[in-house]
Amino acid sequence: MQLYYMKKDKLPIGHSALAILTEFSSFQFVTVIMALIGFASNYKFIEASLGNIKYLLLIGVSINTGILILILLTIFSNRLILNLINFVCQILEKLHYKKVEIFRANCLEQIQEYKTGAKLLMQNKKVLLKIMFTTTAQIVLYHSIPYFIYLSLGLYGVNFFRFLALQAVLYISVSSIPLPGAVGASEAGFFNIYKLLFPAELLSTAMLLSRGISFYIFVIISGLVILFFTLKKH
């Protein structure tokens, strides 16, 4: 979707894809590191609250680390990209697509822009640092939502960093589940990991507020924005 709208804004596909992959790779890196730190610093608490669900964390870390490695290879490995294009072209030939060579030429042209952008990115370390800093700030704020809900309910006694660590662990644990927004898994995980922090009578309220702010409101706002600009264009 992002690539589609960037193309609509007349941005080169190579540059757009590089920007998206760079942002996504930094997001994956920060997410994995924060989850590992959170798990290591709160191991006993997580083991007591999650039980066997802690194995889901290991799966989530493994999958997200694999995705990160694949993204980095896609950005910096020419052989991988060329092999992927050849594979797609072979499929198109078997489907008797008549413009395979045109497709191949367009892909190679975009890849050249892609490589140029990646080279410039590596030559500008400050840009990479800014991306990492921005991504870290974004994730910290995102994972802070349960803590501020905790305070808004008039509760005290648990520090900010414990909430930050637990939310990082919860996020990466459910992110590997193939469901849109990890619906269902996130709610169940919230009940398990926060049951020792929120009173039983407030736990459901905290979960609804947390998921409403961190997921459902985002979906509604994004849908309305896309609808507005689509209608405005037509």
C-alpha positions as CSV (number, residue, x, y, z in Angstrom):
1,M,0.0,0.0,0.0
2,Q,2.8,2.4,0.9
3,L,4.6,1.6,-2.4
4,Y,1.4,2.1,-4.3
5,Y,0.8,5.6,-2.9
6,M,4.4,6.6,-3.3
7,K,4.2,5.6,-6.9
8,K,1.0,7.7,-7.2
9,D,3.2,10.6,-5.9
10,K,5.5,10.0,-8.8
11,L,8.4,8.8,-6.7
12,P,10.7,6.2,-8.4
13,I,9.9,2.7,-7.3
14,G,13.5,1.9,-6.5
15,H,13.8,4.8,-4.2
16,S,10.4,4.1,-2.6
17,A,11.2,0.4,-2.0
18,L,14.6,1.3,-0.5
19,A,13.0,3.8,1.9
20,I,10.4,1.3,3.0
21,L,12.9,-1.6,3.4
22,T,15.3,0.7,5.3
23,E,12.6,1.8,7.7
24,F,11.3,-1.7,8.1
25,S,14.7,-3.2,8.8
26,S,15.5,-0.6,11.5
27,F,12.1,-1.4,13.0
28,Q,12.8,-5.1,13.0
29,F,16.3,-4.5,14.5
30,V,15.1,-2.3,17.4
31,T,12.1,-4.5,18.1
32,V,14.2,-7.7,18.4
33,I,16.9,-6.0,20.6
34,M,14.3,-4.4,22.9
35,A,12.5,-7.8,23.3
36,L,15.7,-9.6,24.1
37,I,16.7,-7.0,26.7
38,G,13.2,-7.0,28.1
39,F,13.2,-10.8,28.4
40,A,16.7,-11.0,30.0
41,S,15.9,-8.3,32.5
42,N,12.5,-9.7,33.5
43,Y,13.0,-13.4,33.0
44,K,11.6,-14.6,36.4
45,F,8.6,-12.3,36.1
46,I,7.9,-13.3,32.5
47,E,8.3,-17.0,33.3
48,A,5.8,-16.7,36.2
49,S,3.2,-14.8,34.2
50,L,3.6,-16.4,30.7
51,G,4.4,-20.0,31.5
52,N,4.8,-22.1,28.3
53,I,3.8,-19.0,26.2
54,K,7.5,-18.0,26.7
55,Y,8.3,-20.4,23.9
56,L,6.2,-18.2,21.6
57,L,8.7,-15.5,22.3
58,L,11.6,-17.6,21.0
59,I,9.6,-18.3,17.8
60,G,8.8,-14.6,17.4
61,V,12.5,-13.6,17.9
62,S,13.6,-16.3,15.4
63,I,11.1,-15.3,12.8
64,N,11.7,-11.5,13.1
65,T,15.5,-12.0,13.1
66,G,15.2,-14.1,9.9
67,I,13.1,-11.4,8.3
68,L,15.7,-8.8,9.3
69,I,18.5,-10.8,7.7
70,L,16.4,-11.3,4.5
71,I,15.7,-7.5,4.3
72,L,19.4,-6.7,4.7
73,L,20.3,-9.2,2.0
74,T,17.7,-7.7,-0.3
75,I,19.1,-4.3,0.2
76,F,22.8,-5.2,-0.1
77,S,23.0,-8.4,-2.1
78,N,22.8,-8.0,-5.9
79,R,22.9,-11.7,-6.5
80,L,19.8,-12.3,-4.4
81,I,17.8,-9.6,-6.2
82,L,18.9,-10.8,-9.7
83,N,18.0,-14.4,-8.8
84,L,14.6,-13.3,-7.6
85,I,13.9,-11.4,-10.9
86,N,15.0,-14.4,-12.9
87,F,12.7,-16.7,-10.9
88,V,9.7,-14.4,-11.4
89,C,10.5,-14.1,-15.2
90,Q,10.6,-17.9,-15.5
91,I,7.2,-18.1,-13.9
92,L,5.9,-15.4,-16.3
93,E,7.3,-17.3,-19.3
94,K,5.5,-20.5,-18.2
95,L,2.3,-18.5,-17.9
96,H,2.9,-17.3,-21.5
97,Y,3.2,-13.7,-20.6
98,K,4.3,-11.8,-23.7
99,K,6.1,-8.9,-22.2
100,V,8.6,-10.8,-20.0
101,E,11.7,-9.0,-21.5
102,I,10.1,-5.6,-21.0
103,F,9.3,-6.6,-17.4
104,R,12.9,-7.8,-16.9
105,A,14.3,-4.5,-18.3
106,N,12.1,-2.4,-16.1
107,C,13.1,-4.4,-13.1
108,L,16.8,-4.1,-13.9
109,E,16.4,-0.3,-14.3
110,Q,14.7,0.0,-10.9
111,I,17.4,-2.2,-9.3
112,Q,20.1,0.2,-10.6
113,E,18.3,3.1,-8.9
114,Y,17.9,0.8,-5.8
115,K,21.7,0.1,-5.7
116,T,22.5,3.8,-6.2
117,G,20.2,4.7,-3.3
118,A,21.7,1.9,-1.1
119,K,25.2,3.2,-1.8
120,L,24.3,6.7,-0.9
121,L,22.7,5.5,2.3
122,M,25.9,3.7,3.3
123,Q,27.9,6.8,2.5
124,N,25.6,8.9,4.8
125,K,26.0,7.2,8.3
126,K,24.2,10.2,9.9
127,V,21.1,9.4,8.0
128,L,21.2,5.8,9.3
129,L,21.7,7.1,12.8
130,K,18.7,9.4,12.4
131,I,16.6,6.5,11.1
132,M,17.6,4.3,14.1
133,F,16.9,7.1,16.6
134,T,13.5,8.0,15.1
135,T,12.5,4.3,15.0
136,T,13.7,3.8,18.6
137,A,11.6,6.8,19.8
138,Q,8.6,5.5,17.8
139,I,8.8,2.0,19.4
140,V,9.4,3.3,22.9
141,L,6.3,5.6,22.7
142,Y,4.3,2.7,21.2
143,H,5.3,0.3,23.9
144,S,4.6,2.9,26.6
145,I,0.8,2.8,26.1
146,P,0.1,0.2,28.8
147,Y,2.1,2.2,31.3
148,F,0.2,5.4,30.8
149,I,-3.1,3.4,30.9
150,Y,-1.8,2.0,34.2
151,L,-1.3,5.5,35.6
152,S,-4.6,6.7,34.2
153,L,-6.4,4.1,36.2
154,G,-4.9,5.5,39.4
155,L,-2.4,2.7,39.8
156,Y,1.2,3.1,41.1
157,G,4.1,1.0,42.2
158,V,5.4,-0.4,38.9
159,N,8.1,1.5,37.0
160,F,8.1,2.6,33.4
161,F,10.9,0.3,32.3
162,R,9.2,-2.9,33.4
163,F,6.1,-2.0,31.3
164,L,8.4,-1.1,28.4
165,A,10.2,-4.4,28.6
166,L,7.1,-6.5,29.0
167,Q,5.3,-4.8,26.1
168,A,8.4,-5.4,23.9
169,V,8.3,-9.0,24.8
170,L,4.5,-9.3,24.2
171,Y,4.8,-7.5,20.9
172,I,7.4,-9.8,19.4
173,S,5.8,-12.9,20.8
174,V,2.5,-12.3,19.0
175,S,4.0,-10.7,15.9
176,S,4.9,-14.1,14.4
177,I,1.2,-15.3,14.5
178,P,-0.3,-15.0,11.0
179,L,-3.3,-12.9,12.0
180,P,-4.1,-9.3,10.9
181,G,-2.8,-7.2,13.8
182,A,-2.4,-10.5,15.8
183,V,-6.0,-10.1,16.8
184,G,-6.9,-12.5,19.6
185,A,-3.3,-13.4,20.4
186,S,-2.5,-9.9,21.5
187,E,-5.5,-9.8,23.8
188,A,-4.7,-13.2,25.3
189,G,-1.1,-12.3,25.7
190,F,-2.0,-9.0,27.4
191,F,-4.1,-10.9,30.0
192,N,-1.2,-13.3,30.7
193,I,1.7,-10.9,30.9
194,Y,-0.1,-8.1,32.8
195,K,-2.3,-10.2,35.2
196,L,0.3,-9.6,38.0
197,L,0.4,-5.8,37.4
198,F,-3.2,-4.8,37.1
199,P,-5.9,-5.7,39.6
200,A,-8.3,-8.4,38.3
201,E,-11.2,-6.0,38.2
202,L,-9.3,-3.6,36.0
203,L,-7.4,-6.0,33.7
204,S,-10.1,-6.2,31.0
205,T,-10.5,-2.4,31.0
206,A,-6.8,-2.0,30.6
207,M,-6.6,-4.5,27.8
208,L,-9.5,-2.8,25.9
209,L,-7.9,0.6,26.3
210,S,-4.5,-0.6,25.3
211,R,-5.6,-2.4,22.1
212,G,-8.0,0.3,21.3
213,I,-5.3,2.9,21.3
214,S,-2.4,0.9,19.8
215,F,-4.3,-0.9,17.1
216,Y,-8.0,-0.2,16.4
217,I,-7.8,3.6,16.5
218,F,-4.8,3.4,14.1
219,V,-6.8,1.2,11.7
220,I,-9.8,3.6,11.8
221,I,-7.7,6.7,11.3
222,S,-5.7,5.1,8.4
223,G,-8.9,4.0,6.7
224,L,-10.5,7.4,7.0
225,V,-7.4,9.1,5.6
226,I,-7.2,6.8,2.6
227,L,-11.0,7.2,2.0
228,F,-10.7,11.0,2.2
229,F,-7.8,11.3,-0.3
230,T,-9.4,8.7,-2.6
231,L,-12.7,10.5,-2.7
232,K,-10.9,13.9,-3.1
233,K,-9.0,12.6,-6.1
234,H,-12.1,11.3,-7.9
